[in-house]
Amino acid sequence: MAWIVERLDDPAAKSAACAEIIVELPMWFGRTAANAKYIQGMATRDAFATVIDGRTCGLVAVEYHFGVTCNIWWLGVSPAHHRRGADRALVERAANEAKVRGCKKLTVETMSPRSGSREYELTRHFYQSVAFVPFIEFEPEPGDWMMWMHRQI
């Protein structure tokens, strides 16, 4: 399927789309306080969505750093559309937008292999399939292992 990825500009629409998708992904986004921050923070970031029959089924939000790096701040796809290319289309749209802005790298923060999470194993595999490589691992809270991944644009 060829996905159409649309820019979302309305802050309320961005937050609403995030809230709609995030509840469908409790194995990835199961922390209530963190989810509230994602929903609120979505309003102030560049966001792109895959839409089918008027419903947002995938969403990515990005932020730009130092004029050379674009970070995927949040990415989620409704489970009904997993493994159909929506996530790949969202990442490529983010990369294309970043390139237009002069960015050289695309980054993402995710859980590291030390977390033992099956869901995040799938997440890392996905990011590797779209040319991301591991960059650094860190532990912001005891036992909460995270990592940064990056790719060239």
N, C-alpha and C positions, 0 to 999 in steps of 0.2 A: 504494500500500500504506500502511495506517495502522500506523505503528511504535509499539510499546510500549517505553517507555524506563523501565528499572528503576534504582533506586538500588542501588549496591553499597556495602556497609558493611565487609565482611571485608577487612582489609588484604592478606592473602595472595591472595584471589580477585581483587582489583583488580590487583595486580602480575602475577599469572598471565595475566589477560586482556590486559593491556598487552603482555606478552612474546609472547603468541600472535599478536596483531595486528601488532606492530611488525616481525616477521620477514617479513610479507607485503608490507611497504611500503619496500623498500630504496631506492627513488628519493627518498623523503621522509626516511627515517630510516636513513641509511647509515653513521653514525658510531658505532662500537662503544661507545666510552666514554660518549657522550651517551645512547645507548640504555639502557645499564646504569643511568644516573642517572634516566632516565624510569621504568624498571621499578621501581627502588627507591623513587623519590619518589611514585609512584602510591599507595603504601600509606598515605600521610599526607594525602591530598587527598580532597575530596568527588568522587565519581565516579558516573557514570551510564552505563548500557549498553543497547544494543539487542541482544536475544537472539532467535534463531530456532532452534527444535528443540533447545533446551538449550545452544546454542553462542553465545558472545558474538561478534557480528559488527561491533560499533561501540562505541567507548568515548570518553568525554570526562571530563577531570579539570579541576577549577576550584579557584581559590584566591581569597580575599576580601581586599581592601585598604581600610583606613580606614573600613570600614562603608559605603562608597558605590560601590566598584568591584569587579566580579567579573572575574577574568582566566581565559580559557581557557588552562590550563597545557599540556594535551595533548589532541589529538583525532585519532583514527584510525578508519578503516572498512576492513574487509576488501575487497579489490578485487572480489570476487564480488558485492558489494553497493553498489559505487560507482554514483552517478547514479540511485539509487532512493529517496532521501529520508531515509536513516538519519542522515546527517550533519546535515541540516536539523532533524530531530527531536531530535538530541542538543543542538544549539545552542539550540533553543527551550526545551528542558527546563532547560538551564543558565540561560538568561535568566529563566525563570519562578521557579526556585529563588532566583536572585539578587534578584529583585524582592521576593519574600517576606521576604528578609533586609534589605530597605531600600536595596539598591544602585540606583544611577541609570545606571551605564554598564557595558557588557560590553566587554572588551578582548581582543586577541589579538596575539601577536608572530609574525611570519612573515618569510620572505625577501622582500626588496624587488625591484622590477623590474630593478634594476641587477645582480642575481645572474645573470640570463640563463637561469634554470631554467624549462623548460617545465612541469614538475610544479608548481612554485610559482606559475606563471602561472595554472594551473588552480585552485590553492588560493586565490589572491587573488580570482579571479573568483567562486569559491564564496562567500567571505566577503562580497563586495560584493552578491551575490544575496540575502543574509540581512541586509542593511542596514548592514554595516560600511563605514566610510570610512577612507582613509589618514589617519594622524595625524602620525607622525614617522618619519624614516629615520635610521639610524645604522650605523656600521661597527665592530663590536666587535673584529674581527680584520681585518688588511689583506685587502681583496678579499671579505670575508664580509659583504655588505650585507644588513641586516635592516630591518624596519619594524614599527611598531605601528599597529594599526587599532582603531577603537572604534565602538560604536553606543549609542544611547540604549535604555534598557529601559522 
